[in-house]
Amino acid sequence: MIDAVGEESMKNKIITFGELLLRFSKDQHNRLQQGRAFFGDYGGSEANVAVSLATLGDDVEYVTRVPDSPIGRASCMKLREFNVGTQHVLYGGDRMGSYYYEGSAGMRSSKVIYDRAYSSFYYLEPGMIDWRKIFADAAVFHASGIAGAVSKESADATFEALDIADEMGLTLSFDINYRKNLWKYGAEPKATLSKMLSYADVVFADVIEYEYMTDRKVPFPAMSSDYEMPMEVYREWFDEIHARWPRCKKWLMGMRNMISSSRNTLTALLWDDGKLYSTRIYDIQGIVDSMGVGDAFTAGQLHAINAFGNDSQKILDYALAAATLKYSIAGDYNLATDEEIQTLMKG
């Protein structure tokens, strides 16, 4: 389990698992069909979490499968630049998964187009990764619903990892990360995600993903930081969620209202073992890049649980401040430091 500061533990490593992707985008808010040049970089939800954690000083290892090619090797070199461990990355297969990102502008939303079919990760199967060796010195395993969406093989490999991590006593962290455009191999998304949730000790999702999993609508229409949250509605909702997946003791919900491409309101809730915590609403203007905000929130929470022990309010405040700072940073990764996050927390 994650230990509070001051408690001795021989195991504090965090393992994250998912598909590492090559990101292609245009500059100056151009649409994908405009201009001649694409700019490439590496990202992906679970890799983003790993980089954020490493930036905050955590011992983190990233596990994936990439092609044994210059592109595959370069992707791991990129992660090592940020002190993310890659010694257990599996090399094999023929191609790197990728996505094309069109940034938002004015009242136009951003757009993501995936190119992940038949990638190295797509063909990842149970038995390929030595999870017992990887988990031997680890405290936390973080995965997401994306790994269950890419292919049947990757879903089976994810369940293998969850089974072994559970057996070995790791804290299981799970981000629902529902991506409807990825579920193409015949599985029923809600049933698969529900099964994954049954393993989790800590769960992350935005309000839309919680709505999808529970068939309940609770919108977040905040147009400014003085919006009054309907806390009793959320309390009842979280109690119902916990009753359905009783293992999980910490439920995190990120909530944002995208007023325009350059202005969002953002807040979050934490249901922690029967108590509901809320935090401030940030009115964020002058957005640089909104990609990876949810991953920054997840990493901030995992770091804060380790740093602040049982102080649930401080944990939530820290996670939201980390996500807020990501809006100011271009690319997938949140490179905000602990000092910057704590400064924002204090107002």
C-alpha beads as a LAMMPS data file, in Angstrom:
LAMMPS data file: protein, C-alpha beads

347 atoms
346 bonds

1 atom types
1 bond types

-500.0 500.0 xlo xhi
-500.0 500.0 ylo yhi
-500.0 500.0 zlo zhi

Masses

1 110.0

Atoms # bond

1 1 1 0.000 0.000 0.000
2 1 1 0.991 3.666 -0.310
3 1 1 2.648 4.817 2.907
4 1 1 2.344 8.163 4.637
5 1 1 5.388 10.393 4.947
6 1 1 7.529 9.368 7.883
7 1 1 6.578 5.706 7.788
8 1 1 9.312 3.349 6.731
9 1 1 8.667 1.230 3.675
10 1 1 11.034 -0.785 1.536
11 1 1 8.641 -0.545 -1.392
12 1 1 7.640 2.803 -2.862
13 1 1 7.963 2.265 -6.608
14 1 1 4.968 3.057 -8.832
15 1 1 4.426 0.952 -11.969
16 1 1 2.369 2.421 -14.809
17 1 1 1.190 0.372 -17.795
18 1 1 -0.283 1.340 -21.162
19 1 1 0.439 2.068 -24.805
20 1 1 3.142 4.581 -25.652
21 1 1 2.074 6.641 -28.660
22 1 1 3.629 8.883 -31.280
23 1 1 1.741 12.196 -31.334
24 1 1 1.455 14.217 -34.545
25 1 1 0.144 17.785 -34.451
26 1 1 0.214 21.077 -36.361
27 1 1 1.368 24.409 -34.979
28 1 1 -0.378 27.789 -34.622
29 1 1 -3.817 26.201 -34.163
30 1 1 -3.830 24.887 -37.747
31 1 1 -6.284 22.163 -38.675
32 1 1 -4.876 18.797 -39.713
33 1 1 -5.440 19.560 -43.396
34 1 1 -3.561 22.878 -43.178
35 1 1 0.150 23.479 -43.614
36 1 1 2.860 21.072 -44.663
37 1 1 4.698 20.066 -41.481
38 1 1 3.614 17.762 -38.649
39 1 1 5.352 18.007 -35.293
40 1 1 6.003 14.691 -33.566
41 1 1 6.363 13.783 -29.901
42 1 1 5.618 10.846 -27.596
43 1 1 2.752 10.506 -25.151
44 1 1 -0.170 8.416 -23.992
45 1 1 -2.171 8.537 -20.783
46 1 1 -0.179 6.175 -18.575
47 1 1 3.162 7.461 -19.887
48 1 1 1.996 11.000 -19.097
49 1 1 1.263 9.911 -15.534
50 1 1 4.732 8.348 -15.274
51 1 1 6.509 11.506 -16.474
52 1 1 4.531 13.694 -14.067
53 1 1 5.365 11.404 -11.150
54 1 1 9.053 11.323 -12.057
55 1 1 9.079 15.121 -12.337
56 1 1 7.732 15.258 -8.782
57 1 1 10.538 12.972 -7.606
58 1 1 8.736 9.638 -7.410
59 1 1 10.347 6.310 -8.299
60 1 1 8.297 5.238 -11.322
61 1 1 8.617 2.506 -13.930
62 1 1 6.684 2.407 -17.203
63 1 1 5.738 -0.887 -18.862
64 1 1 4.595 -1.183 -22.473
65 1 1 5.399 -2.925 -25.777
66 1 1 6.943 -0.996 -28.669
67 1 1 8.580 -2.078 -31.931
68 1 1 12.278 -2.937 -31.889
69 1 1 13.051 -0.112 -34.279
70 1 1 14.576 3.378 -34.158
71 1 1 11.098 4.797 -33.428
72 1 1 10.415 2.340 -30.613
73 1 1 13.813 2.883 -29.028
74 1 1 13.518 6.663 -29.367
75 1 1 10.180 6.611 -27.542
76 1 1 11.802 4.977 -24.512
77 1 1 14.764 7.344 -24.680
78 1 1 12.260 10.200 -24.415
79 1 1 10.833 8.784 -21.184
80 1 1 14.289 8.247 -19.720
81 1 1 15.012 11.949 -20.252
82 1 1 12.470 12.550 -17.472
83 1 1 13.860 9.813 -15.163
84 1 1 11.114 7.303 -15.965
85 1 1 12.370 3.726 -15.740
86 1 1 11.976 1.677 -18.941
87 1 1 13.979 -1.458 -18.139
88 1 1 10.874 -3.670 -18.388
89 1 1 9.618 -2.313 -21.720
90 1 1 9.022 -5.174 -24.148
91 1 1 10.324 -4.802 -27.696
92 1 1 8.509 -6.536 -30.557
93 1 1 5.883 -6.148 -33.239
94 1 1 5.991 -4.039 -36.354
95 1 1 4.551 -0.601 -35.700
96 1 1 4.172 2.193 -33.198
97 1 1 0.674 3.292 -32.248
98 1 1 0.024 6.968 -32.958
99 1 1 -2.549 9.707 -32.816
100 1 1 -3.149 12.972 -34.631
101 1 1 -4.072 15.955 -32.483
102 1 1 -5.784 19.096 -33.713
103 1 1 -5.723 21.790 -31.059
104 1 1 -8.773 23.810 -30.147
105 1 1 -9.184 27.465 -31.102
106 1 1 -11.911 29.962 -30.285
107 1 1 -15.165 28.024 -30.053
108 1 1 -13.744 25.048 -32.003
109 1 1 -13.059 21.927 -29.953
110 1 1 -9.880 19.904 -30.182
111 1 1 -9.850 16.684 -32.209
112 1 1 -8.025 13.376 -31.774
113 1 1 -7.703 10.751 -34.531
114 1 1 -6.201 7.413 -33.459
115 1 1 -4.012 5.131 -35.569
116 1 1 -3.461 2.249 -33.119
117 1 1 -4.744 -0.876 -34.864
118 1 1 -2.188 -3.704 -35.258
119 1 1 0.463 -1.862 -33.244
120 1 1 3.018 -3.616 -31.051
121 1 1 0.793 -3.027 -28.029
122 1 1 -2.271 -4.275 -29.928
123 1 1 -0.634 -7.714 -30.067
124 1 1 0.530 -7.767 -26.437
125 1 1 -0.665 -11.052 -24.912
126 1 1 -0.732 -12.652 -21.452
127 1 1 2.548 -14.344 -20.601
128 1 1 4.736 -11.892 -22.523
129 1 1 5.573 -9.697 -19.514
130 1 1 7.154 -11.003 -16.301
131 1 1 4.825 -9.161 -13.928
132 1 1 6.069 -10.948 -10.804
133 1 1 9.589 -9.667 -11.418
134 1 1 8.309 -6.154 -12.138
135 1 1 6.072 -6.013 -9.047
136 1 1 8.679 -7.494 -6.673
137 1 1 9.862 -4.062 -5.463
138 1 1 6.711 -2.059 -6.267
139 1 1 3.999 -0.540 -4.078
140 1 1 1.487 0.747 -6.643
141 1 1 0.262 -0.462 -10.029
142 1 1 -1.515 2.094 -12.219
143 1 1 -3.453 1.091 -15.344
144 1 1 -6.410 2.423 -17.279
145 1 1 -9.378 1.394 -19.372
146 1 1 -7.515 2.297 -22.556
147 1 1 -5.479 -0.919 -22.315
148 1 1 -8.757 -2.829 -22.276
149 1 1 -10.013 -1.007 -25.366
150 1 1 -7.137 -1.434 -27.833
151 1 1 -7.600 -5.166 -28.504
152 1 1 -8.749 -8.400 -26.908
153 1 1 -5.124 -9.380 -26.459
154 1 1 -4.192 -6.185 -24.625
155 1 1 -7.321 -6.477 -22.466
156 1 1 -6.376 -10.037 -21.483
157 1 1 -2.826 -8.881 -20.714
158 1 1 -4.222 -6.111 -18.504
159 1 1 -6.357 -8.547 -16.519
160 1 1 -3.297 -10.775 -16.091
161 1 1 -1.388 -7.806 -14.639
162 1 1 -4.288 -6.861 -12.347
163 1 1 -4.587 -10.445 -11.071
164 1 1 -0.885 -10.693 -10.250
165 1 1 -0.675 -7.213 -8.717
166 1 1 -3.664 -8.027 -6.541
167 1 1 -2.166 -11.346 -5.488
168 1 1 1.111 -9.625 -4.576
169 1 1 -0.607 -6.986 -2.457
170 1 1 0.035 -3.835 -4.486
171 1 1 -2.254 -0.817 -4.292
172 1 1 -4.226 -0.858 -7.546
173 1 1 -4.800 2.523 -9.160
174 1 1 -7.197 2.711 -12.112
175 1 1 -8.242 5.486 -14.493
176 1 1 -11.514 4.676 -16.297
177 1 1 -10.287 6.547 -19.408
178 1 1 -13.262 5.592 -21.571
179 1 1 -12.425 6.194 -25.244
180 1 1 -15.448 5.173 -27.280
181 1 1 -13.588 5.315 -30.611
182 1 1 -11.167 2.577 -29.518
183 1 1 -13.603 -0.224 -28.631
184 1 1 -13.690 -2.029 -31.985
185 1 1 -12.873 -5.688 -31.260
186 1 1 -16.290 -6.754 -29.991
187 1 1 -16.077 -6.393 -26.201
188 1 1 -18.820 -4.528 -24.353
189 1 1 -16.971 -1.487 -22.923
190 1 1 -19.069 -0.979 -19.815
191 1 1 -18.820 -4.639 -18.769
192 1 1 -15.049 -4.742 -19.291
193 1 1 -14.465 -1.467 -17.445
194 1 1 -16.745 -2.591 -14.620
195 1 1 -14.674 -5.753 -14.182
196 1 1 -11.483 -3.674 -14.092
197 1 1 -13.010 -1.344 -11.508
198 1 1 -13.629 -4.308 -9.212
199 1 1 -9.835 -4.562 -8.680
200 1 1 -9.219 -0.915 -7.861
201 1 1 -8.219 0.686 -4.564
202 1 1 -8.023 4.196 -6.071
203 1 1 -10.127 5.290 -9.070
204 1 1 -9.825 8.359 -11.306
205 1 1 -12.269 9.612 -13.933
206 1 1 -13.890 12.761 -15.178
207 1 1 -17.560 13.418 -14.555
208 1 1 -18.517 12.272 -18.074
209 1 1 -16.932 8.857 -17.514
210 1 1 -18.755 8.452 -14.214
211 1 1 -21.981 9.356 -16.013
212 1 1 -21.262 6.697 -18.633
213 1 1 -20.573 3.977 -16.051
214 1 1 -23.627 4.759 -13.893
215 1 1 -26.185 6.021 -16.472
216 1 1 -26.700 9.128 -14.359
217 1 1 -26.284 12.751 -15.475
218 1 1 -24.842 15.364 -13.103
219 1 1 -23.544 18.252 -15.262
220 1 1 -20.917 20.793 -14.194
221 1 1 -22.061 24.117 -15.711
222 1 1 -19.759 26.474 -13.766
223 1 1 -19.084 29.697 -15.667
224 1 1 -16.916 31.180 -12.908
225 1 1 -15.094 30.275 -9.714
226 1 1 -18.035 31.243 -7.487
227 1 1 -20.336 28.444 -8.719
228 1 1 -21.984 26.622 -5.817
229 1 1 -21.563 22.844 -6.006
230 1 1 -24.633 20.645 -5.198
231 1 1 -22.702 18.565 -2.662
232 1 1 -25.603 16.450 -1.432
233 1 1 -26.280 15.286 -4.986
234 1 1 -22.652 14.238 -5.385
235 1 1 -22.558 12.599 -1.969
236 1 1 -25.525 10.405 -2.873
237 1 1 -23.971 9.595 -6.239
238 1 1 -20.634 8.546 -4.757
239 1 1 -22.365 6.387 -2.148
240 1 1 -24.146 4.560 -4.969
241 1 1 -20.880 4.162 -6.909
242 1 1 -19.081 2.753 -3.872
243 1 1 -21.922 0.324 -3.199
244 1 1 -21.486 -1.046 -6.709
245 1 1 -17.669 -1.395 -6.490
246 1 1 -17.070 -1.705 -2.732
247 1 1 -13.349 -2.527 -2.811
248 1 1 -12.335 1.000 -3.815
249 1 1 -11.832 3.403 -0.901
250 1 1 -10.813 6.522 -2.865
251 1 1 -12.930 7.816 -5.760
252 1 1 -11.625 10.882 -7.632
253 1 1 -13.792 12.913 -9.986
254 1 1 -12.379 15.656 -12.201
255 1 1 -14.889 18.209 -13.514
256 1 1 -14.343 20.853 -16.169
257 1 1 -16.551 23.134 -18.180
258 1 1 -14.969 24.092 -21.502
259 1 1 -16.319 27.608 -21.977
260 1 1 -14.014 28.178 -24.946
261 1 1 -10.666 26.903 -26.211
262 1 1 -8.861 29.459 -24.056
263 1 1 -11.068 29.361 -20.966
264 1 1 -12.103 26.401 -18.770
265 1 1 -13.443 26.095 -15.255
266 1 1 -12.011 23.158 -13.329
267 1 1 -12.641 21.488 -9.989
268 1 1 -12.610 18.033 -8.417
269 1 1 -14.169 15.850 -5.734
270 1 1 -12.707 13.078 -3.581
271 1 1 -14.839 10.423 -1.879
272 1 1 -12.502 8.901 0.682
273 1 1 -13.791 5.987 2.770
274 1 1 -17.246 7.483 3.293
275 1 1 -16.332 11.197 3.421
276 1 1 -16.722 13.602 0.495
277 1 1 -14.171 16.377 -0.051
278 1 1 -14.395 19.325 -2.425
279 1 1 -11.877 21.972 -3.423
280 1 1 -11.818 25.357 -5.125
281 1 1 -12.975 26.027 -8.675
282 1 1 -10.241 27.392 -10.928
283 1 1 -11.265 29.800 -13.688
284 1 1 -8.466 29.109 -16.176
285 1 1 -7.803 31.563 -18.997
286 1 1 -5.051 31.758 -21.610
287 1 1 -4.857 27.984 -22.102
288 1 1 -1.709 26.708 -23.846
289 1 1 -2.574 22.981 -24.158
290 1 1 -5.409 21.012 -22.551
291 1 1 -4.071 17.577 -23.549
292 1 1 -3.034 15.531 -20.521
293 1 1 -4.903 17.540 -17.868
294 1 1 -6.604 14.411 -16.538
295 1 1 -3.288 12.546 -16.428
296 1 1 -1.743 15.433 -14.476
297 1 1 -4.635 15.151 -12.003
298 1 1 -4.043 11.403 -11.609
299 1 1 -0.294 11.821 -11.077
300 1 1 -0.834 14.675 -8.632
301 1 1 -3.178 12.514 -6.581
302 1 1 -0.836 9.502 -6.505
303 1 1 2.085 11.693 -5.473
304 1 1 0.025 13.487 -2.823
305 1 1 -1.240 10.247 -1.249
306 1 1 2.378 9.295 -0.688
307 1 1 3.403 12.773 0.451
308 1 1 0.508 13.783 2.710
309 1 1 -0.713 10.505 4.172
310 1 1 -4.286 10.762 5.460
311 1 1 -4.800 14.488 4.781
312 1 1 -7.530 13.979 2.159
313 1 1 -8.229 17.689 1.704
314 1 1 -4.585 18.491 0.999
315 1 1 -4.375 15.504 -1.355
316 1 1 -7.319 16.791 -3.390
317 1 1 -6.071 20.390 -3.404
318 1 1 -2.684 19.217 -4.655
319 1 1 -4.100 17.034 -7.439
320 1 1 -6.286 19.847 -8.765
321 1 1 -3.460 22.386 -8.645
322 1 1 -1.277 19.966 -10.635
323 1 1 -3.997 19.582 -13.277
324 1 1 -4.513 23.347 -13.445
325 1 1 -0.837 24.004 -14.118
326 1 1 -0.869 21.491 -17.005
327 1 1 -3.005 23.942 -19.000
328 1 1 0.056 26.222 -19.152
329 1 1 2.407 23.560 -20.564
330 1 1 2.546 22.461 -24.215
331 1 1 2.556 18.758 -25.064
332 1 1 1.263 15.679 -23.239
333 1 1 3.461 15.891 -20.146
334 1 1 2.869 17.931 -17.015
335 1 1 6.300 19.307 -16.102
336 1 1 5.092 21.398 -13.172
337 1 1 7.311 21.050 -10.119
338 1 1 6.251 20.305 -6.557
339 1 1 7.157 23.879 -5.573
340 1 1 4.951 25.344 -8.312
341 1 1 2.028 23.085 -7.400
342 1 1 2.242 23.910 -3.696
343 1 1 2.514 27.630 -4.451
344 1 1 -0.701 27.471 -6.492
345 1 1 -2.382 25.439 -3.740
346 1 1 -1.717 28.289 -1.320
347 1 1 -3.350 30.799 -3.620

Bonds

1 1 1 2
2 1 2 3
3 1 3 4
4 1 4 5
5 1 5 6
6 1 6 7
7 1 7 8
8 1 8 9
9 1 9 10
10 1 10 11
11 1 11 12
12 1 12 13
13 1 13 14
14 1 14 15
15 1 15 16
16 1 16 17
17 1 17 18
18 1 18 19
19 1 19 20
20 1 20 21
21 1 21 22
22 1 22 23
23 1 23 24
24 1 24 25
25 1 25 26
26 1 26 27
27 1 27 28
28 1 28 29
29 1 29 30
30 1 30 31
31 1 31 32
32 1 32 33
33 1 33 34
34 1 34 35
35 1 35 36
36 1 36 37
37 1 37 38
38 1 38 39
39 1 39 40
40 1 40 41
41 1 41 42
42 1 42 43
43 1 43 44
44 1 44 45
45 1 45 46
46 1 46 47
47 1 47 48
48 1 48 49
49 1 49 50
50 1 50 51
51 1 51 52
52 1 52 53
53 1 53 54
54 1 54 55
55 1 55 56
56 1 56 57
57 1 57 58
58 1 58 59
59 1 59 60
60 1 60 61
61 1 61 62
62 1 62 63
63 1 63 64
64 1 64 65
65 1 65 66
66 1 66 67
67 1 67 68
68 1 68 69
69 1 69 70
70 1 70 71
71 1 71 72
72 1 72 73
73 1 73 74
74 1 74 75
75 1 75 76
76 1 76 77
77 1 77 78
78 1 78 79
79 1 79 80
80 1 80 81
81 1 81 82
82 1 82 83
83 1 83 84
84 1 84 85
85 1 85 86
86 1 86 87
87 1 87 88
88 1 88 89
89 1 89 90
90 1 90 91
91 1 91 92
92 1 92 93
93 1 93 94
94 1 94 95
95 1 95 96
96 1 96 97
97 1 97 98
98 1 98 99
99 1 99 100
100 1 100 101
101 1 101 102
102 1 102 103
103 1 103 104
104 1 104 105
105 1 105 106
106 1 106 107
107 1 107 108
108 1 108 109
109 1 109 110
110 1 110 111
111 1 111 112
112 1 112 113
113 1 113 114
114 1 114 115
115 1 115 116
116 1 116 117
117 1 117 118
118 1 118 119
119 1 119 120
120 1 120 121
121 1 121 122
122 1 122 123
123 1 123 124
124 1 124 125
125 1 125 126
126 1 126 127
127 1 127 128
128 1 128 129
129 1 129 130
130 1 130 131
131 1 131 132
132 1 132 133
133 1 133 134
134 1 134 135
135 1 135 136
136 1 136 137
137 1 137 138
138 1 138 139
139 1 139 140
140 1 140 141
141 1 141 142
142 1 142 143
143 1 143 144
144 1 144 145
145 1 145 146
146 1 146 147
147 1 147 148
148 1 148 149
149 1 149 150
150 1 150 151
151 1 151 152
152 1 152 153
153 1 153 154
154 1 154 155
155 1 155 156
156 1 156 157
157 1 157 158
158 1 158 159
159 1 159 160
160 1 160 161
161 1 161 162
162 1 162 163
163 1 163 164
164 1 164 165
165 1 165 166
166 1 166 167
167 1 167 168
168 1 168 169
169 1 169 170
170 1 170 171
171 1 171 172
172 1 172 173
173 1 173 174
174 1 174 175
175 1 175 176
176 1 176 177
177 1 177 178
178 1 178 179
179 1 179 180
180 1 180 181
181 1 181 182
182 1 182 183
183 1 183 184
184 1 184 185
185 1 185 186
186 1 186 187
187 1 187 188
188 1 188 189
189 1 189 190
190 1 190 191
191 1 191 192
192 1 192 193
193 1 193 194
194 1 194 195
195 1 195 196
196 1 196 197
197 1 197 198
198 1 198 199
199 1 199 200
200 1 200 201
201 1 201 202
202 1 202 203
203 1 203 204
204 1 204 205
205 1 205 206
206 1 206 207
207 1 207 208
208 1 208 209
209 1 209 210
210 1 210 211
211 1 211 212
212 1 212 213
213 1 213 214
214 1 214 215
215 1 215 216
216 1 216 217
217 1 217 218
218 1 218 219
219 1 219 220
220 1 220 221
221 1 221 222
222 1 222 223
223 1 223 224
224 1 224 225
225 1 225 226
226 1 226 227
227 1 227 228
228 1 228 229
229 1 229 230
230 1 230 231
231 1 231 232
232 1 232 233
233 1 233 234
234 1 234 235
235 1 235 236
236 1 236 237
237 1 237 238
238 1 238 239
239 1 239 240
240 1 240 241
241 1 241 242
242 1 242 243
243 1 243 244
244 1 244 245
245 1 245 246
246 1 246 247
247 1 247 248
248 1 248 249
249 1 249 250
250 1 250 251
251 1 251 252
252 1 252 253
253 1 253 254
254 1 254 255
255 1 255 256
256 1 256 257
257 1 257 258
258 1 258 259
259 1 259 260
260 1 260 261
261 1 261 262
262 1 262 263
263 1 263 264
264 1 264 265
265 1 265 266
266 1 266 267
267 1 267 268
268 1 268 269
269 1 269 270
270 1 270 271
271 1 271 272
272 1 272 273
273 1 273 274
274 1 274 275
275 1 275 276
276 1 276 277
277 1 277 278
278 1 278 279
279 1 279 280
280 1 280 281
281 1 281 282
282 1 282 283
283 1 283 284
284 1 284 285
285 1 285 286
286 1 286 287
287 1 287 288
288 1 288 289
289 1 289 290
290 1 290 291
291 1 291 292
292 1 292 293
293 1 293 294
294 1 294 295
295 1 295 296
296 1 296 297
297 1 297 298
298 1 298 299
299 1 299 300
300 1 300 301
301 1 301 302
302 1 302 303
303 1 303 304
304 1 304 305
305 1 305 306
306 1 306 307
307 1 307 308
308 1 308 309
309 1 309 310
310 1 310 311
311 1 311 312
312 1 312 313
313 1 313 314
314 1 314 315
315 1 315 316
316 1 316 317
317 1 317 318
318 1 318 319
319 1 319 320
320 1 320 321
321 1 321 322
322 1 322 323
323 1 323 324
324 1 324 325
325 1 325 326
326 1 326 327
327 1 327 328
328 1 328 329
329 1 329 330
330 1 330 331
331 1 331 332
332 1 332 333
333 1 333 334
334 1 334 335
335 1 335 336
336 1 336 337
337 1 337 338
338 1 338 339
339 1 339 340
340 1 340 341
341 1 341 342
342 1 342 343
343 1 343 344
344 1 344 345
345 1 345 346
346 1 346 347
